[in-house]
Amino acid sequence: MKTFNVRKLENTDIEALLAFETHNREWFESQIDARAPSFYSLQGVTEHIERYLSDFATGAWHPFVIEEASEGIVGRANLKNINSPKGCAEVGYRIDQRFCGQGLATLALRHLIQEAQAHWGLTQLLAIVYKNNIGSQKVLSRCGFLVEQELWMDKTKDECRFILSL
């Protein structure tokens, strides 16, 4: 049985993160907005990590990676747009396609919920999901998020919002 570990993103993750993102690029782009082509290079990922860690230092983001001992990075999870005075943040995660269906998104989301409460003292989390991303909708519901009905009913929108009160 594989063992997974969730930990904060580090400067030493450049090559492993680039491999993870490159391997899953097509899969991710079918589920969420595409990254700029310049991201997919050592320099692009280095700048990305530096920006995330800088945002962590200022209290705006909390970036994590999910690792498996023999596979390396197999997922990511972030608390983003952290607004401590208002007690809220947005959650985001992405899982290697080869590891989908193994509970990693749920593991990541539960970790984000725990960190939101313990580290940041937040009281509300938001997730924005494409309506056709049924897998993420199930994960969010499993972790207690509720769909914001008025936005769900708007047929002109491709996305829906899920909210969790902590």
N, C-alpha and C positions, 0 to 999 in steps of 0.2 A: 504494500500500500504506500502510495506517495505521500510525503509530508510537505506541507506548504507553510511558508513563513511570510508574514506581512511586516515590512519595515520601511522606515523613512528613505526616500530617494537620496542618494549620495553622489558626490562628484566622481567617484570611482565607477559609476554605473554606465559610463558613456558607451563603451563598445557593446555591452550586453543589452542596453536599451535600444541602441541602433539596430542590433540584430533582431530583437523582439518586434520593433516597429516596422522594419523592412519586411520581415517574414509575414507579418499580418496586415500589411498595408491595404491590399485589395479587400480583405475581410472587413477591416475597420471602416473603410470608405463606403462599404455597402450598408453600414449601420449608423455612422455618425459623419459629421462634416470632415472633409478631407483636409489634411495638413498641406502647407505650402511645399512644393518640391524641394526647396532649399533645406527643409528640415532633415531630409534623408541623407545626411553626411555627418562625418565626425564633427565638423565645425557646427553644423546645424543642431545636433543633439547636445553638444557641449554648451552652446548658447542657451538652449532650451533648459537644460539642467541648472545652469547658473541663474537664469531668470526665475525658475521655480524656487530655488533655494534662497534667493534674494527676497522673493515674495514671502517665503516662510519666515525669514528673519524679521520682516515688517508686520507679520501677522495677517497677511492676506491669503495665503495658501498653505496647505499642509499636504505635500506630495508623498505618496507611498508606492512601493513596488511589491509584487507578490512573487516569491521565489520558490522553486522546487530544486532540491539539492543537485540532481543530475542534469536538469534542463535549464537552470538559470532563471531569468525573469520570464514569467508566464502571465503576468498581469500587472495592471496599474490601478491605482485608486487615488482620488484627490478630494480634499475639502477645498473648495475654491470660492473666491469672492467672499471670504470670511468677513463678517461685519460684527465684531464683538459687541459694540454698543447696542446694536439691535438684536443680538443673540441669534444670528442666522448665517447660513452658508449654503452653498450649492454642492452637491455631490456629483462625482463622475467616476467612471471605471471602464476599463477595457480588458478583456480576457483573450489570451491566445486561442485561436479557433480550435486547436487540437485539444484544449482543456475545457471547452464549453461542456456544460452538462455534468460537471463534477463538483458543483457547489462553490466554485471560486468566486463568482460574482456575489453570492450571498455572504461568503466569508469576508470579502473586501468591504461590502456595504456595512456589515455588522461592525467591522473594525472602524470604519469611518464614523458610525454612530457613537461608538464607545469613545473615540478620540474627540469628537465634537463635544461630548458631555464632560469628559474627564480633563482634557487639556485646554479646551476653549470655553467651557461653560455655556455652550449654545443651547437654545431652546427650540429652534426650528431648522429643519433641513429641507432643501428644495432639490428636485431632480427634473430635468427636462429631457424628454424622450420622444423620438420619432414614433408616430402612431403605428408604423409597421414593425417596430422593434418589440415584438410580443415577449421575447425572452427577458428583456430588461423590465418590462412592465410586470411580469410575474415575480421577478426578484424583488422589485420595489414593494409590491403588495405583500410578499412573504415577510418582508422586514418592517411592515407596519405603515408604509407610505400610503396615502390616500390620493386618488386622482382629484384634481380640481375640476369639478363637473362643468362649470360654465365654459371653460376653455376646451374641454373635451368635446363638447357639443358643437363647437364652431367648426363646421366642415371645411372651411377655407384654410385652416391651419394644418400644417404637417406634423406639428409637435403637440405634446400634451405635458402638463406640469403635474408632478406628484409632490405632496407635502407630508412631512412627518413632524409632529409636535413632540418634543422631548420632555 
